Amino acid sequence: MMVVGLPEEANKDLCDQMAAVFQEIGEKPRIEATRLGKEKKDSGKARPVKVTLNSSTTVSQILVNAK
């Protein structure tokens, strides 16, 4: 699953940020998250986040709840 638009915060753990996003829609999946691309300090753009979940059923449930 790809997430775009999540601000990059230097002192925050990416997995904790994604857990907070999923908690807002009532989900608490086990996740792994990484930023894609090279960090450009002066670009001001947030890099996309690749989120790996434990099953495709979990992905489907998150997408249904996100609407």
Secondary structure in CASP SS format (residue, H / E / C, confidence):
PFRMAT SS
TARGET T0000
AUTHOR 0000-0000-0000
METHOD secondary structure of the structure
MODEL  1
M C 1.00
M E 1.00
V E 1.00
V C 1.00
G C 1.00
L C 1.00
P C 1.00
E C 1.00
E C 1.00
A C 1.00
N C 1.00
K C 1.00
D C 1.00
L H 1.00
C H 1.00
D H 1.00
Q H 1.00
M H 1.00
A H 1.00
A H 1.00
V H 1.00
F H 1.00
Q H 1.00
E H 1.00
I C 1.00
G C 1.00
E C 1.00
K C 1.00
P C 1.00
R C 1.00
I E 1.00
E E 1.00
A E 1.00
T E 1.00
R E 1.00
L C 1.00
G C 1.00
K C 1.00
E C 1.00
K C 1.00
K C 1.00
D C 1.00
S C 1.00
G C 1.00
K C 1.00
A C 1.00
R C 1.00
P C 1.00
V E 1.00
K E 1.00
V E 1.00
T E 1.00
L E 1.00
N C 1.00
S C 1.00
S H 1.00
T H 1.00
T H 1.00
V H 1.00
S H 1.00
Q H 1.00
I H 1.00
L H 1.00
V H 1.00
N H 1.00
A H 1.00
K C 1.00
END
